[in-house]
Amino acid sequence: MRAQPTTEFLNSIQALGSGFAGDVGIAIRDVDEGWTVAFNADTPMPQQSVSKLWVAITVMDAVDRGTLSLNETVTVRRSDLTVFHQPIRALIGPDGYTTTLHEILEMAMTRSDNTANDVLLRRVGGPAAIRRMLADKGIARVRFGPGEPRLQANTAGLEWRDSWAGGAGFLQARAALSYEARAKALKRYLADPEDGATASGIADGLALLAQGRLLSPMSTANLLGLMRRSKTGPLRLRSGLPAGWSLAHKTGTGQDLNSWSTGYNDVGLVAAPNGHRYAVAVLIASTRQPIPARMRLMGNVMRALVRAVG
């Protein structure tokens, strides 16, 4: 294993980033040697559901401190529903859905359930608690937004209403907006994303997690296990990894406006067959490229890594 990245690897990542038709940030951090290969990695970009990672770390930190137990029961009601992807919705009956925080965490991290994530967010103390964790743990260049419903409403140029729980009211209100109004709001969001983070900041945070500097060994192992079982984005970063390599990751996907897509992301910890680890963040802030092209970029970043260190 090389102690420093090769010039070929540096050039390949630069070529992938500059050759993609969109605003992209890429960072690859060698967890064990410390070097970083990057392209446009210091520009804040929308995280979208990547931010669920920071909620999960805050939850596990509370478990480590003894202020929260994953065996705690919680009842999720229809009034708790948020927007977009929320598989838990199908489980909520007239009296709600009672389960454990452990299952809620699993749904948030493996299925990127927005309602599950907001349940966890409220339980640990809201956005302010996540921001404290980021500051206390030394995770820099990462912002945390106002929570899923308000973030998505703000991104569309609306103010969230509690009566929109479930998402239908929000979707109707958004559909009533003109293209010009939505485009203006989306440009404003991209210029200064409330949930913005740099690719290098995320990669550094992932490296801290892998090094055991954020959580106890048990909580680190539990969280990475959830990230390895993630069902989202199977054709993003994972598409470029050969047999024997593993990925513990979190995806993020933002709003579209016609052919304009925002916040298409995948970040994670990659392990080579020999156990050597790399923190990877690929953030596509804005593009008009179709989904297969975005997936191909992410897969190509992984293929470049494998070629360079394999």
Residue, then its C-alpha position, 0 to 999 in steps of 0.5 A: m500500500r502506498a503512503q501517498p497517492t499516485t499522480e495518475f490517481l490525482n489526475s484521474i479524479q481531477a478528470l472525472g470531476s472536471g469532465f462531469a457536466g454539473d457542480v460536483g465535489i469529490a474527496i477520498r481520504d485514506v483513513d490509515e495513511g492520512w492523505t486526501v485526493a480531492f476535486n472541488a472539495d472545499t465548496p459547501m454542497p447540499q447534503q440532503s439525506v447524507s445528514k442522517l449520518w450526523v443524526a445517527i452519530t448523535v443518537m449513538d453518542a447519547v447511547d454511549r453517554g447513557t442518556l438514551s437507550l435503543n430499547e426505548t419504545v416510541t409511538v409514531r403517529r400520522s402527525d409525525l409524518t414528513v415528506f418524500h421517502q417514508p416507508i414507515r407510513a405504511l405501518i402507522g395505524p389509527d393508534g400509531y405505530t409503536t416500536t423501538l428506537h433501534e428499529i427507527l434508527e435502522m429505518a433511517m439509516t438503511r432505508s433513508d426514511n425521513t419520518a424515522n430520521d425526524v423522530l430520532l432528531r426530536r428525541v436527541g434534542g433537535p437540530a441544535a443537538i446535532r450542531r453541538m455534536l459536530a462542534d464537540k467532535g471536531i467535525a468541521r465544514v459540515r452544517f445541519g439544517p432545520g430538519e427534513p420538512r422545513l428544509q424541503a419546504n424552504t428549498a421549494g420557496l415555501e414555509w412548512r405547515d404542520s397540516w402538511a404532515g404526510g407530504a400531500g399538502f406540501l406537494q400540492a403547494r409546490a405544484a402550484l408554484s410557478y417555474e420561475a418561483r421554484a427556480k429562484a428558491l432552488k438557486r438561493y438554496l444552492a448558493d447557501p445550502e442550509d444543510g451544506a457540507t464540503a466533500s472534504g469535511i464529510a470525508d474527514g468526519l467519516a475518517l474520524l468515525a472509522q478511527g473510533r474517535l467519535l463513538s465507543p467501539m460498540s457504537t461504531a461497529n453498530l453504526l457501520g453495520l447499519m451503513r453496510r446494510s443500506k438498501t439505497g443507492p446500490l448503483r452509486l458508489r457500490s457499482g464501482l467496487p469489485a468483489g472483496w471490497s466493502l462499503a458502509h455508506k449513506t446516500g442523499t437525493g434532493q429535489d428536481l425541477n424538470s431536468w434540473s437535479t440537486g443534491y445527488n450524493d453518496v458518501g461512505l467508508v470503503a474497505a479493501p480486501n486487506g482491510h485498508r480503509y478509505a473515506v469517500a464523498v461524492l456530492i453532485a450539487s447541481t446537474r442536468q445529467p440523467i441518473p445513469a450518468r450520475m451513477r456512472l461518475m460515482g462508480n468511476v470514482m470507485r474504479a479509480l480508487v481500486r486501480a490506484v491502490g489495488 
